[in-house]
Amino acid sequence: MTRDVYVEDLVPGDRISLEGTPRVVRTTSRLDNNQLRIELVKGNDDLHEVVLDRTVKLQVN
């Protein structure tokens, strides 16, 4: 079952999809009042972190 959550509500271990690719959240950290850095568990490519606005919603599996 999937659910939509705001980026600021992600927790380590959440399984998300970014641009159709499954990812697992390692950590989140606030950069400023509006952005969060999401560190990702290593996947099949070199993407290891992404910065998103805290009001963005993502699907969590």
C-alpha positions, 0 to 999 in steps of 0.5 A: 500500500502506498501513501503520500507524505511530505518530504519533511515527514520522511523517516529512515527506511521509507521506500520512495520513488523518484522519477520512477526509480525506487529509492530508500531514505537513509537520513534527512536534514534541514538546509534552511526553512524551506529545503531538506536534503534527503540522503539515499541508500546506495542504488544502481546509479550514483545518486546518493542525495537529493534536495527538495522543498519541504512541501513536496509530497512523495509516495511512500511504499 
